[in-house]
Amino acid sequence: MDTKELLKKVRKIEIKTRRLSDHIFGGEYHSTFKGRGMTFSEVRNYQFGDDVRNIDWNVTARYNEPFVKVFEEERELTMMLMVDVSGSEFFGTTQQFKKDIITEISATLAFSAMQNNDKIGLILFSDQIELYIPPKKGRFHVLRIIRELLEFKPESKNTDIQGALKFMSSVSKKRVIAFLLSDFMADNYEHSLKIAANKHDITGIRIYDEKEESMPNIGFVQMEDAETGELMLVNTKAKSVRNQYAKYYLNRVDYFQNTFSKSGAGVISSRVDESYVKKLLGYFKRRG
């Protein structure tokens, strides 16, 4: 992808996702993810209806009239986008790959955080940490994140969610809001998720294609494992083969949902051809 084409794609995603974050998600994001608490801002004259517990008795005594302390929400937060860039994310049977939807959702979340003056960081992972961009503020920083999401070429095609969670915990000394975006065709991340969710606010966003849910009955087909590159001849006519695949797929989905729920982390599942806008809004509203 040349520079001109890349900038065009970045701009297109910025226009679409920024409109969503400006008009839909900004307020929802703010009310869902609260700041760390209240911090003292100033004092002002007491007004009818003010909480008497907020009266500043020192200032009141000095001026011989009641003054109250005014507090503001300590708002600044850090969002960490954890994005699976393994081989299976390049699957898609409709107009878009799973990777395309993951990029749009990540951009929408990043602009929502930017609107609230929060820092945004990015972790791209396969079975290794492919790229880490430390959290910073501002539009140019968000555009860099979008650029990486669009053009980054991972070294590995495999997946290790556990390793990504451990890395996020090691680089995030303070509490962060973490969104983990993947198809979650992996397991063995229960322990690291439990530890990470104890300190951080984590949401798993599962992106999937309806054609992944079951194997069609179309005879002998040569299939390639998107992550290992292994080629195999599969007899899709055999009911046992189709059942085995369906069982494998459902086990991964159940593991994702149960593991995240047990850890106290949030869960969103969105099909490639569904409206992720509705899914995100519904999630924010339920939490807010």
Helices and strands as residue ranges (DSSP letters): H 3-20, I 21-25, H 26-32, E 38-45, G 52-54, H 57-63, E 67-73, E 78-84, G 87-90, H 98-115, E 119-125, E 129-136, H 139-151, H 161-171, E 177-182, H 190-199, E 201-208, G 210-212, E 220-224, E 231-235, H 239-262, E 266-271, H 276-287
